[in-house]
Amino acid sequence: MQAASIPAVPVEGGTLRVIAGQHGGIMGPVSEIAVAPLYLDLQLQPGSAVSLPVPAGHAAFCHLFDGGGEVGGEQAQSPTLLVLGDGDHLRCRAGETGMRLLLAAGRPLREPVARGGPFVMNTRQEIKQAFLDY
């Protein structure tokens, strides 16, 4: 995927790039994934604020990797990862230096997870088979 294929949406005081999911009717280039992901790249100028919709029931987190401000009602400085509770919006307000963050959300799979080395499967037996196949 080329950076030019990711649509940029102007928001009050910044820019939002839609990688997966949608914002304001703009669809990201990543689609047709079972967990209906939302993956947004937000850049805000100092003092700007925005409220981003997050589908109810999705597990979500944001990675603040530049600047700081208020994210989801908490003061945060980069670099930090914030795990979000269930809700319908994420509210952000950039501090004195602005902020840039990634918002990721998806419908939980609610499946067992087994991991081993580079493999992630549902059972230990599947992990063993993955090693044998490799």
MARKOLRO-692624 format. One record per residue (C-alpha): residue number from 1; residue in one letter; chain; z negated, y, x. Coordinates in pm, 1 decimal. Each point is the difference from the previous one (the first is absolute). Layout:
REM MARKOLRO-692624
PT    n  res  chain        up     north      east
PT  NUM    A      A         Z         Y         X
...
REM end
This chain:
REM MARKOLRO-692624
PT    n  res  chain        up     north      east
PT    1    M      A       0.0       0.0       0.0
PT    2    Q      A      94.8     340.8     132.9
PT    3    A      A    -235.9     297.8     -37.3
PT    4    A      A     279.2     186.5    -180.1
PT    5    S      A     -11.7    -260.5    -281.1
PT    6    I      A    -359.6      98.5     -90.7
PT    7    P      A       7.3     275.9    -261.4
PT    8    A      A    -213.8     310.1      56.4
PT    9    V      A    -154.1     164.9    -304.6
PT   10    P      A    -136.8     352.9      23.8
PT   11    V      A    -361.7      27.2    -120.2
PT   12    E      A    -218.4     309.9     -20.9
PT   13    G      A     -55.8      97.7     364.0
PT   14    G      A     164.8    -299.3     160.6
PT   15    T      A     238.7    -291.6      -4.3
PT   16    L      A     -31.4    -351.1    -137.9
PT   17    R      A     224.7    -279.9     122.0
PT   18    V      A      34.5    -293.3    -240.8
PT   19    I      A      33.6    -323.7     196.2
PT   20    A      A     -79.6    -245.1    -282.4
PT   21    G      A     -74.1      55.1    -366.6
PT   22    Q      A      71.6     332.7    -161.6
PT   23    H      A    -125.5     355.1     -29.2
PT   24    G      A     132.5     255.2    -246.3
PT   25    G      A     285.9    -229.2     -98.2
PT   26    I      A     113.8     -42.6     361.7
PT   27    M      A      16.3    -365.5     109.8
PT   28    G      A     -59.1    -112.2     356.8
PT   29    P      A     253.9    -225.5     174.2
PT   30    V      A    -241.5    -296.9      11.3
PT   31    S      A      13.1    -175.0    -336.5
PT   32    E      A     -13.6    -329.8    -188.5
PT   33    I      A    -332.1    -112.4     150.3
PT   34    A      A    -229.8    -204.8    -226.5
PT   35    V      A    -314.3     208.0      60.8
PT   36    A      A     169.7     327.7    -108.0
PT   37    P      A     -99.7     186.7     317.1
PT   38    L      A     -44.0     372.4      32.2
PT   39    Y      A      43.7     130.8     354.5
PT   40    L      A       5.6     377.3      48.2
PT   41    D      A       3.2     222.9     309.0
PT   42    L      A    -166.7     334.2     -81.4
PT   43    Q      A      -0.7     309.7     218.7
PT   44    L      A    -197.2     305.6    -119.5
PT   45    Q      A     -22.1     349.2     145.7
PT   46    P      A    -347.6     151.5      60.2
PT   47    G      A    -190.6      64.2    -323.5
PT   48    S      A     255.5    -175.0    -223.1
PT   49    A      A    -107.8    -250.5    -263.0
PT   50    V      A     179.1    -276.1    -188.7
PT   51    S      A     -85.6    -277.5    -244.6
PT   52    L      A     197.2    -322.0      46.3
PT   53    P      A      26.7    -257.6    -279.0
PT   54    V      A    -116.5    -351.5      88.2
PT   55    P      A      65.5    -286.3    -243.7
PT   56    A      A    -322.6    -119.8    -166.0
PT   57    G      A    -106.0    -343.3     119.7
PT   58    H      A     169.4      31.8     339.2
PT   59    A      A    -198.3     -49.4     320.0
PT   60    A      A      55.1     314.6     206.7
PT   61    F      A     -81.0     159.9     333.1
PT   62    C      A     111.7     304.5     191.9
PT   63    H      A      32.3      50.0     372.1
PT   64    L      A     -66.1     360.2     101.0
PT   65    F      A     169.7      23.5     337.3
PT   66    D      A      35.3     373.2      59.8
PT   67    G      A    -227.1     292.0     -83.6
PT   68    G      A    -270.2     -19.8    -261.8
PT   69    G      A    -140.8     128.9    -324.1
PT   70    E      A    -117.2    -149.3    -325.4
PT   71    V      A     137.0    -338.1    -106.0
PT   72    G      A    -118.9    -159.7    -322.3
PT   73    G      A    -303.5     227.9     -14.3
PT   74    E      A    -109.7     -72.2     358.6
PT   75    Q      A      36.3     213.1     311.6
PT   76    A      A     204.7    -187.0     262.0
PT   77    Q      A     152.1      64.3     342.3
PT   78    S      A     276.6    -196.0     169.5
PT   79    P      A      19.3    -269.4      97.2
PT   80    T      A    -168.4    -178.0    -287.3
PT   81    L      A      72.7    -265.8    -259.3
PT   82    L      A    -139.5      45.4    -350.6
PT   83    V      A     -15.5    -288.9    -246.7
PT   84    L      A      39.1     137.7    -350.9
PT   85    G      A    -161.9    -112.9    -322.0
PT   86    D      A     194.0     -63.6    -319.5
PT   87    G      A     127.6     316.8    -159.7
PT   88    D      A     309.5     178.3    -114.5
PT   89    H      A      28.6     279.7     257.4
PT   90    L      A     -81.1      78.5     362.1
PT   91    R      A     -89.1     363.2      55.2
PT   92    C      A      53.0     152.3     345.6
PT   93    R      A     -70.7     346.7     138.4
PT   94    A      A     105.5      80.7     355.5
PT   95    G      A    -244.3     168.1     236.6
PT   96    E      A      67.5     277.6     251.6
PT   97    T      A     253.1    -202.7     200.2
PT   98    G      A     179.4    -165.7    -290.8
PT   99    M      A      14.8    -374.3     -45.8
PT  100    R      A     232.8    -295.7       5.5
PT  101    L      A     -80.1    -334.3    -155.8
PT  102    L      A     151.1    -321.9    -124.0
PT  103    L      A     -99.8    -123.9    -345.2
PT  104    A      A      50.9    -372.0     -62.7
PT  105    A      A     -74.0    -183.5    -323.8
PT  106    G      A     101.2    -329.1    -157.5
PT  107    R      A     -94.2    -238.9    -275.2
PT  108    P      A    -251.7    -252.6     140.1
PT  109    L      A     131.0    -357.2      30.5
PT  110    R      A    -339.0    -161.9     -65.7
PT  111    E      A     101.0    -305.1     207.4
PT  112    P      A    -193.6    -181.4     271.6
PT  113    V      A      80.7     112.2     353.3
PT  114    A      A      -7.6    -214.9     313.7
PT  115    R      A      97.5     136.9     339.0
PT  116    G      A      54.3    -142.8     342.7
PT  117    G      A     169.5     163.6     297.1
PT  118    P      A     297.3     197.0    -129.6
PT  119    F      A      14.5    -193.0    -329.6
PT  120    V      A    -144.5      90.2    -339.1
PT  121    M      A      26.0    -260.2    -274.6
PT  122    N      A    -202.5    -118.7    -300.1
PT  123    T      A    -165.4    -311.1     150.6
PT  124    R      A    -105.4    -138.2     340.7
PT  125    Q      A     247.6    -284.4     -52.3
PT  126    E      A     283.5     254.7     -34.3
PT  127    I      A    -116.7     167.4     323.2
PT  128    K      A       7.8    -336.0     181.7
PT  129    Q      A     350.8     -65.2    -134.9
PT  130    A      A     115.3     347.4     110.0
PT  131    F      A    -118.7     -76.5     355.4
PT  132    L      A     180.4    -336.0      -3.8
PT  133    D      A     318.2     161.9    -133.9
PT  134    Y      A     -17.7     270.6     263.5
REM end
